[in-house]
Amino acid sequence: MIIDCHGHYTTAPGQLGEWRKQQLSAFEDGTSGQRQGPSISDDEIRESLEANQLRLMDERGIDLTVFSPRASFMAHHLGDFEISSEWARICNDLCARVADLYPERFAPAAMLPQSPGVDPASCVGEINRAVDEHDVVAINLNPDPSGGYWSSPPLTDEQWFPIYETMIEHGLPAMIHVSTSANPAFHTTGAHYLNADTTAVMQLIEGDLFSRFPELQFVIPHGGGAVPYHWGRFRGLAQALGKPTLDDHLLGNVSFDTCVYHQPGINELLSVIPTENVLFASEMVGAVRGIDLMTDRYFDDTVAYIEAAELTDGQRKAIYSDNVRRIYPRLHRRLETMGL
């Protein structure tokens, strides 16, 4: 079985984006916002997926995708907490509908109603709702809801603890994933995303979060940003800071996905990060949608990279499914109930 732990609803019907524009316009005008979400039929959801994610999953042999709202659409820096709360509810409900329509192909993950300067504890209600109503298997946690200006405290700060306590209560991992960059110095997917992946790991190295929360599980997307390439630098910094080795300090609680879009990059990830800390992912129909002229394959066809890597059958199976099922216990239970 191949489980993709990193999928976003990037192909949602156009009504979703139009509703968002109207919501933000109403906020800017100081008029009453809409309370009901956009009208999207089941057939429109099917059409948006069967020509896109489902088609590619079938072509590449991917059985199931952990599916969350479009990362760049989270845009926590826009509006206020009430705006983000309404938007998170609508987007999470839509991803849950996808999973209800295709229970053996998609499992829902939730975005949070984060807003700059607002206590992260305000997100606990939406986590609980998404678990109770939709049986979500993970959350996406934005370490920088300001959109590239990094006004929030590091992930090791006590402000985040209510979210972590709720994650542990429900058995939820968090993918540490930023959203659109509002800072013109940082391209959203080419700089801000990768900066954030790297920054999150360094924050975790500097702190001692996992001694406080040994059950906490984080997934660093996009192959960990610069982290695997500079693993020696981070080992040296941990040593200089008087921290334990990274094997002991991080790797019991931090995993890295395979959203790396060339073979040498995947090889580097697999040569540095232990197999048990690597989770298969593609983020297909995402940041890089074109065909690589050097290989005649889509850049985001990460199955091809894992197949070409020097791995044993056991290592490949661990990356494709076993590791994901271990880090995502609610997903594992969901699959077991379906006999998978």
C-alpha positions as CSV (number, residue, x, y, z in Angstrom):
1,M,0.0,0.0,0.0
2,I,1.2,3.5,-0.8
3,I,0.0,6.3,1.5
4,D,0.7,9.9,0.5
5,C,0.7,11.9,3.8
6,H,0.8,15.3,2.1
7,G,-2.1,16.3,-0.1
8,H,-4.0,19.5,-0.4
9,Y,-7.3,20.3,-2.1
10,T,-5.7,22.5,-4.7
11,T,-8.4,21.7,-7.3
12,A,-11.5,22.6,-5.3
13,P,-14.4,24.0,-7.3
14,G,-14.1,27.7,-8.1
15,Q,-17.0,28.6,-5.8
16,L,-14.7,28.1,-2.8
17,G,-12.2,30.8,-4.0
18,E,-15.0,33.1,-5.0
19,W,-16.6,32.8,-1.6
20,R,-13.3,33.6,0.1
21,K,-13.0,36.8,-2.0
22,Q,-16.4,37.9,-0.9
23,Q,-15.7,37.0,2.7
24,L,-12.5,39.1,2.7
25,S,-14.2,42.0,0.8
26,A,-17.0,42.1,3.4
27,F,-14.4,42.2,6.1
28,E,-12.5,45.1,4.5
29,D,-15.8,47.0,4.0
30,G,-16.9,46.4,7.5
31,T,-20.1,44.7,6.3
32,S,-21.7,41.5,7.6
33,G,-19.9,38.4,6.4
34,Q,-21.6,35.3,5.0
35,R,-22.4,32.7,7.5
36,Q,-23.1,29.9,5.0
37,G,-20.3,28.4,2.9
38,P,-20.3,28.1,-0.9
39,S,-22.8,25.8,-2.6
40,I,-20.7,22.9,-4.0
41,S,-22.4,19.7,-5.1
42,D,-21.0,16.2,-4.7
43,D,-20.8,15.9,-8.5
44,E,-18.6,19.0,-8.6
45,I,-16.3,17.6,-6.0
46,R,-16.0,14.3,-7.9
47,E,-15.3,16.2,-11.1
48,S,-12.6,18.3,-9.4
49,L,-10.8,15.2,-8.2
50,E,-11.3,12.5,-10.8
51,A,-9.5,14.5,-13.5
52,N,-6.7,15.5,-11.2
53,Q,-5.7,13.9,-7.9
54,L,-7.5,10.6,-8.4
55,R,-6.2,10.3,-12.0
56,L,-2.6,10.8,-10.9
57,M,-3.0,8.6,-7.9
58,D,-4.2,5.8,-10.1
59,E,-1.4,6.4,-12.7
60,R,1.3,6.4,-10.0
61,G,-0.1,3.6,-7.8
62,I,-0.9,5.7,-4.8
63,D,-3.7,4.1,-2.7
64,L,-4.7,6.9,-0.3
65,T,-3.9,10.5,0.4
66,V,-4.1,12.5,3.6
67,F,-6.0,15.4,2.3
68,S,-6.1,18.9,3.9
69,P,-7.2,22.4,2.7
70,R,-5.0,24.1,0.1
71,A,-2.0,25.4,2.1
72,S,-1.7,28.8,0.3
73,F,-5.4,29.4,0.8
74,M,-5.1,29.2,4.6
75,A,-3.8,32.8,4.5
76,H,-3.9,33.3,8.2
77,H,-2.6,36.8,7.9
78,L,-5.8,38.0,6.3
79,G,-8.8,39.1,8.3
80,D,-9.0,38.3,12.0
81,F,-9.7,35.3,14.1
82,E,-13.4,35.2,13.3
83,I,-12.6,35.3,9.6
84,S,-10.0,32.5,9.9
85,S,-12.4,30.5,12.1
86,E,-15.2,30.6,9.5
87,W,-12.7,29.9,6.7
88,A,-11.1,26.9,8.5
89,R,-14.6,25.4,9.2
90,I,-15.6,25.7,5.6
91,C,-12.4,24.3,4.2
92,N,-12.2,21.4,6.7
93,D,-15.8,20.5,6.0
94,L,-15.1,20.4,2.3
95,C,-12.1,18.0,2.8
96,A,-14.2,15.8,5.0
97,R,-16.8,15.6,2.2
98,V,-14.0,14.4,-0.1
99,A,-13.1,11.7,2.4
100,D,-16.8,10.7,2.8
101,L,-17.2,10.4,-1.0
102,Y,-13.9,8.4,-1.4
103,P,-13.3,6.8,2.0
104,E,-10.7,4.3,0.7
105,R,-8.8,7.0,-1.2
106,F,-8.7,10.1,1.1
107,A,-8.4,10.7,4.8
108,P,-9.1,14.2,6.1
109,A,-6.7,16.5,7.9
110,A,-7.6,19.9,9.3
111,M,-6.3,23.5,9.0
112,L,-6.5,25.7,12.1
113,P,-8.1,29.1,12.5
114,Q,-4.9,30.8,13.4
115,S,-4.5,34.6,13.3
116,P,-1.5,36.8,14.0
117,G,-1.3,37.9,17.7
118,V,-4.1,35.6,18.7
119,D,-3.5,33.0,21.4
120,P,-3.0,29.6,19.7
121,A,-5.3,28.1,22.4
122,S,-8.2,29.6,20.3
123,C,-7.6,26.8,17.8
124,V,-8.5,24.0,20.2
125,G,-12.2,24.3,19.5
126,E,-11.8,23.7,15.8
127,I,-9.4,20.7,16.4
128,N,-12.0,19.1,18.7
129,R,-14.8,19.8,16.2
130,A,-12.8,18.4,13.3
131,V,-12.1,15.2,15.3
132,D,-15.7,14.8,16.6
133,E,-17.5,15.6,13.3
134,H,-15.0,14.4,10.7
135,D,-12.6,12.0,12.4
136,V,-9.6,13.9,11.0
137,V,-6.3,12.1,11.2
138,A,-3.9,15.1,11.4
139,I,-3.7,18.9,11.6
140,N,-1.6,21.4,9.7
141,L,0.1,23.8,12.1
142,N,1.4,27.1,10.8
143,P,4.4,28.3,12.8
144,D,4.1,31.8,11.1
145,P,0.5,33.0,10.7
146,S,1.8,36.5,9.9
147,G,2.7,35.3,6.4
148,G,6.5,35.7,6.4
149,Y,7.1,38.2,9.1
150,W,7.6,35.7,11.9
151,S,5.8,37.5,14.7
152,S,4.9,34.4,16.6
153,P,7.0,32.8,19.3
154,P,9.0,29.6,18.4
155,L,7.2,26.3,18.4
156,T,8.8,25.5,21.8
157,D,7.0,28.4,23.5
158,E,4.3,27.7,26.0
159,Q,1.7,29.6,23.9
160,W,1.6,26.5,21.7
161,F,1.1,24.0,24.5
162,P,-2.7,23.9,24.4
163,I,-2.6,22.8,20.8
164,Y,0.0,20.1,21.6
165,E,-2.0,18.8,24.6
166,T,-5.1,18.5,22.3
167,M,-3.1,16.7,19.6
168,I,-1.9,14.2,22.2
169,E,-5.4,13.8,23.6
170,H,-6.7,12.8,20.1
171,G,-3.6,11.0,18.7
172,L,-3.0,13.6,16.0
173,P,0.3,14.5,14.4
174,A,0.9,17.9,13.0
175,M,2.4,18.8,9.7
176,I,4.3,22.0,10.2
177,H,3.2,24.0,7.2
178,V,3.1,27.7,6.5
179,S,0.8,29.5,4.1
180,T,1.0,32.3,1.6
181,S,3.9,34.8,2.1
182,A,2.8,38.4,2.5
183,N,6.4,39.4,2.6
184,P,7.6,40.4,-0.9
185,A,11.1,39.2,-0.1
186,F,9.9,35.6,0.2
187,H,8.3,33.7,-2.7
188,T,5.6,31.5,-1.2
189,T,6.5,28.1,-2.4
190,G,10.1,28.6,-3.4
191,A,11.3,30.5,-0.3
192,H,8.8,30.8,2.5
193,Y,7.8,27.2,2.6
194,L,11.4,25.9,2.6
195,N,12.5,28.6,5.0
196,A,9.8,27.6,7.4
197,D,10.6,23.9,7.3
198,T,14.2,24.7,8.1
199,T,13.3,27.3,10.8
200,A,10.9,24.9,12.5
201,V,13.7,22.3,12.9
202,M,16.1,24.8,14.3
203,Q,13.5,26.0,16.8
204,L,13.1,22.4,18.0
205,I,16.8,21.9,18.3
206,E,17.1,25.1,20.4
207,G,14.4,24.0,22.8
208,D,13.5,20.9,24.8
209,L,9.9,20.5,23.7
210,F,9.9,16.7,23.5
211,S,11.1,16.2,27.0
212,R,7.9,18.0,28.0
213,F,5.7,16.2,25.4
214,P,7.3,12.9,24.5
215,E,4.2,11.7,22.6
216,L,4.1,14.7,20.3
217,Q,4.7,14.0,16.6
218,F,5.6,16.6,13.9
219,V,6.0,16.0,10.2
220,I,8.3,18.5,8.4
221,P,7.2,18.8,4.8
222,H,9.1,19.3,1.6
223,G,11.9,17.0,2.7
224,G,12.7,19.2,5.6
225,G,13.8,22.2,3.6
226,A,17.5,22.7,3.9
227,V,17.8,20.4,6.9
228,P,19.0,17.1,5.4
229,Y,21.5,18.9,3.2
230,H,23.0,20.7,6.2
231,W,22.5,17.9,8.7
232,G,26.1,18.2,9.8
233,R,25.6,21.9,10.6
234,F,22.5,21.1,12.7
235,R,24.4,18.3,14.6
236,G,27.2,20.8,15.3
237,L,24.8,23.5,16.5
238,A,23.0,21.0,18.8
239,Q,26.4,20.0,20.2
240,A,27.4,23.7,20.7
241,L,24.1,24.3,22.5
242,G,24.7,21.4,24.8
243,K,21.8,19.4,23.4
244,P,21.7,15.6,23.1
245,T,22.4,14.1,19.7
246,L,19.8,14.8,17.1
247,D,18.9,11.1,17.1
248,D,17.8,11.5,20.8
249,H,16.8,15.1,20.7
250,L,14.5,15.1,17.6
251,L,14.1,11.9,15.7
252,G,11.8,10.2,18.2
253,N,9.3,13.0,17.4
254,V,10.1,14.5,14.0
255,S,9.6,12.9,10.6
256,F,10.3,14.3,7.1
257,D,8.2,13.8,4.0
258,T,9.4,13.0,0.5
259,C,8.1,16.2,-1.3
260,V,11.5,16.6,-3.0
261,Y,11.3,16.9,-6.7
262,H,14.5,15.4,-8.1
263,Q,16.3,12.1,-7.7
264,P,19.5,13.6,-6.2
265,G,17.5,15.4,-3.5
266,I,15.6,12.2,-2.6
267,N,18.8,10.3,-2.4
268,E,20.3,12.9,-0.1
269,L,17.2,12.8,2.2
270,L,17.4,9.0,2.3
271,S,21.2,8.9,2.9
272,V,21.0,11.3,5.9
273,I,17.6,10.7,7.6
274,P,16.9,7.3,9.0
275,T,14.3,5.3,7.1
276,E,11.9,5.2,10.0
277,N,11.7,9.0,9.9
278,V,10.8,9.3,6.3
279,L,7.2,9.4,5.2
280,F,6.0,9.1,1.6
281,A,4.4,12.2,0.1
282,S,4.0,14.0,-3.1
283,E,1.9,17.2,-2.6
284,M,0.7,16.5,-6.1
285,V,-1.1,19.2,-8.1
286,G,0.7,21.6,-5.9
287,A,3.7,24.0,-6.1
288,V,5.4,22.3,-9.0
289,R,3.0,20.9,-11.6
290,G,5.1,20.7,-14.7
291,I,7.0,18.0,-16.4
292,D,10.8,17.8,-15.8
293,L,12.4,18.1,-19.3
294,M,15.3,16.1,-18.0
295,T,13.2,13.0,-17.1
296,D,9.9,13.5,-19.0
297,R,8.1,12.8,-15.7
298,Y,6.1,15.2,-13.6
299,F,8.4,16.8,-11.0
300,D,5.9,15.7,-8.2
301,D,5.9,12.0,-9.3
302,T,7.8,11.1,-6.1
303,V,6.8,7.4,-6.4
304,A,9.3,7.2,-9.3
305,Y,12.1,8.6,-7.1
306,I,11.4,6.1,-4.3
307,E,11.3,3.3,-6.8
308,A,14.7,4.4,-8.2
309,A,16.4,4.9,-4.8
310,E,18.7,2.3,-3.4
311,L,16.4,0.8,-0.8
312,T,15.5,-2.7,0.3
313,D,11.9,-3.9,-0.1
314,G,11.5,-3.5,3.6
315,Q,12.7,0.1,3.6
316,R,10.5,1.0,0.7
317,K,7.4,-0.5,2.5
318,A,8.3,1.4,5.6
319,I,8.4,4.7,3.7
320,Y,5.3,4.0,1.6
321,S,3.0,2.9,4.4
322,D,4.3,1.5,7.7
323,N,5.9,4.8,9.0
324,V,2.8,6.8,8.1
325,R,0.5,4.4,9.9
326,R,2.7,4.6,13.0
327,I,2.9,8.4,13.1
328,Y,-0.8,8.8,12.2
329,P,-2.6,6.4,14.6
330,R,-6.0,7.6,13.7
331,L,-5.3,6.9,10.1
332,H,-4.1,3.4,11.0
333,R,-7.4,2.7,12.9
334,R,-9.4,4.1,10.0
335,L,-7.7,1.8,7.6
336,E,-8.1,-1.2,9.9
337,T,-11.8,-0.7,10.0
338,M,-11.9,-0.9,6.2
339,G,-9.7,-4.1,6.3
340,L,-6.7,-2.3,4.8
